[in-house]
């Protein structure tokens, strides 16, 4: 196992298991949001197209969601008894 792979594994593991982002300015992109939800990037894109996620912020060609917005969205859905992600396998 190379040291780079080990370092990437540690970073990914700490990202997934951390409840709060490391800084107040933390944000998610498609890939990091998919990792957080345990799904694929395409599922996140489908959720955006269907209006199932809060609107992202576009910065140039980048798309970002503030971590605080995603946390609030997940908490609202949990309070309503709706999971953050569901079966989005194309059905």
C-alpha positions in Angstrom: 0.0 0.0 0.0 1.5 3.3 -1.0 1.6 6.2 1.4 -0.5 8.3 -1.0 -3.2 5.7 -1.0 -3.1 5.4 2.8 -3.3 9.2 3.1 -6.3 9.4 0.7 -8.0 6.6 2.7 -7.5 8.5 6.0 -8.9 11.7 4.5 -11.9 10.0 3.0 -12.6 8.1 6.2 -12.4 11.2 8.4 -14.6 13.1 6.0 -17.3 10.5 6.0 -17.3 9.9 9.8 -17.1 13.6 10.8 -20.5 15.1 11.8 -19.4 18.7 11.4 -17.3 20.1 8.7 -13.8 21.2 9.6 -14.5 24.9 9.0 -17.7 27.0 8.8 -16.9 27.7 5.1 -16.9 24.0 4.2 -19.0 23.0 1.2 -19.9 20.0 -0.9 -19.5 19.3 -4.6 -21.2 16.5 -6.5 -18.5 13.9 -5.6 -18.2 14.8 -1.9 -22.0 15.0 -1.5 -22.4 11.6 -3.1 -19.8 10.2 -0.7 -21.6 11.7 2.2 -24.9 10.1 1.2 -23.3 6.8 0.2 -24.5 7.0 -3.3 -23.1 7.9 -6.8 -22.5 11.3 -8.3 -25.2 10.5 -11.0 -27.8 10.1 -8.2 -27.0 13.5 -6.8 -27.3 15.0 -10.3 -30.7 13.3 -10.8 -31.9 14.7 -7.4 -30.8 18.2 -8.5 -32.7 17.8 -11.8 -35.8 16.7 -10.0 -35.6 19.5 -7.4 -35.1 17.1 -4.6 -32.0 18.8 -3.2 -31.5 22.5 -2.2 -30.3 24.6 -5.1 -26.6 24.6 -5.4 -24.4 27.7 -5.7 -22.6 28.1 -9.0 -19.1 29.6 -8.8 -17.9 29.8 -12.3 -18.1 26.2 -13.6 -18.1 24.8 -10.1 -21.2 23.7 -8.2 -21.2 23.8 -4.4 -23.6 23.3 -1.5 -22.8 25.0 1.8 -22.4 22.3 4.4 -24.9 24.2 6.7 -27.5 24.0 4.0 -27.1 20.3 3.5 -27.2 19.7 7.3 -30.4 21.7 7.6 -31.9 19.9 4.6 -31.1 16.4 6.1 -32.4 17.4 9.5 -35.7 18.7 8.0 -36.2 15.5 6.1 -35.3 13.4 9.2 -37.9 15.4 11.2 -40.5 14.6 8.6 -39.5 10.9 8.5 -38.1 11.1 5.0 -34.7 9.6 4.3 -32.1 12.0 2.7 -31.7 9.6 -0.2 -33.9 6.9 -1.5 -34.2 4.4 -4.4 -33.2 6.6 -7.3 -32.2 3.7 -9.5 -34.0 5.2 -12.5 -37.6 4.2 -11.6 
